[in-house]
Structures are given as structure tokens and as C-alpha cells.
């Protein structure tokens, strides 16, 4: 089954930031009996984030020194 929702962490987050964010978001979606990586897609530092236009999606961008921009400009157009 495809994920019902799609979330992405883009840019240059540290491993500690990813871990903390994953715990917080996992707890939040868990209140609705959803799981990261199952009902809620969870992509960390993907080459490109191309969410399905028929699913709710969100992304967070962490800047830093020369963060990978992937397709951030295209996502901002949507």
C-alpha cells in the first residue's frame, strides 16, 4: 500500500536534528494510529522530492553551508 501522506526532510540537517524531528513527528502521527515509513512516507535528504499530487505532502528545508537544493525551486512553484 502506498503511503497516505508524504513528508520530506531536505537540505543539510544534522543527524541529531533528523533524529529529534523523527521522534517528534513519529509521536504526533502516532496519535492518529499512523506510522512513519508506512502510512506516512518519510524521506530524509532525498536526491529529489516528487510527491504524488493526489496525496497530502509537506517538506522542511534545513539550510547550512552549501546545502543540496535537489528540486527545492520546483517544489516552491507548486
Secondary structure per residue as TSV (DSSP state, phi and psi in degrees):
chain	resnum	aa	ss	phi	psi
A	1	X	-	360.0	134.4
A	2	X	-	-72.6	152.9
A	3	X	-	-62.7	146.0
A	4	X	S	-78.6	-29.6
A	5	X	E	-133.5	157.1
A	6	X	E	-131.8	128.5
A	7	X	E	-126.0	145.2
A	8	X	E	-138.8	146.4
A	9	X	E	-113.9	113.1
A	10	X	E	-111.5	165.2
A	11	X	E	90.4	-139.0
A	12	X	-	-124.8	58.5
A	13	X	-	-71.6	149.9
A	14	X	-	-76.9	164.6
A	15	X	H	-61.3	-36.9
A	16	X	H	-64.9	-41.6
A	17	X	H	-63.4	-42.7
A	18	X	H	-62.4	-45.8
A	19	X	H	-60.2	-46.2
A	20	X	H	-66.1	-43.2
A	21	X	H	-63.2	-42.8
A	22	X	H	-61.5	-40.0
A	23	X	H	-65.7	-45.2
A	24	X	H	-65.6	-48.5
A	25	X	H	-67.2	-40.0
A	26	X	H	-59.2	-41.7
A	27	X	H	-64.9	-43.7
A	28	X	H	-63.1	-46.8
A	29	X	H	-72.6	-26.1
A	30	X	H	-62.5	-27.3
A	31	X	T	-64.6	-17.4
A	32	X	T	-108.6	18.0
A	33	X	T	58.9	37.1
A	34	X	-	-114.4	156.3
A	35	X	-	-129.0	137.3
A	36	X	B	-64.1	138.5
A	37	X	T	83.7	-3.2
A	38	X	T	-124.3	-92.6
A	39	X	T	-71.5	-24.7
A	40	X	E	-117.3	108.2
A	41	X	E	-62.6	142.2
A	42	X	E	-136.8	105.5
A	43	X	E	-112.7	127.5
A	44	X	E	-115.5	122.5
A	45	X	S	51.7	48.2
A	46	X	-	-70.2	155.8
A	47	X	S	-58.1	-41.5
A	48	X	-	-151.2	144.9
A	49	X	-	-110.5	112.3
A	50	X	-	-122.1	79.3
A	51	X	-	-67.1	147.9
A	52	X	-	-64.8	127.5
A	53	X	T	-67.8	-9.3
A	54	X	T	-105.1	13.2
A	55	X	S	-126.6	146.2
A	56	X	E	-67.6	136.0
A	57	X	E	-144.8	159.2
A	58	X	E	-153.9	154.0
A	59	X	E	-139.4	150.1
A	60	X	E	-120.9	139.8
A	61	X	E	-116.1	126.0
A	62	X	E	-105.1	120.8
A	63	X	-	-77.0	-159.2
A	64	X	-	142.4	-169.4
A	65	X	T	-72.5	113.8
A	66	X	T	49.8	57.1
A	67	X	-	-67.1	146.2
A	68	X	-	-66.1	127.6
A	69	X	-	-91.7	-13.2
A	70	X	T	42.9	-122.2
A	71	X	T	-114.9	36.8
A	72	X	H	-57.9	-43.9
A	73	X	H	-58.8	-42.5
A	74	X	H	-65.4	-39.6
A	75	X	H	-63.3	-35.6
A	76	X	H	-69.6	-21.2
A	77	X	H	-73.9	-25.7
A	78	X	-	-70.1	360.0
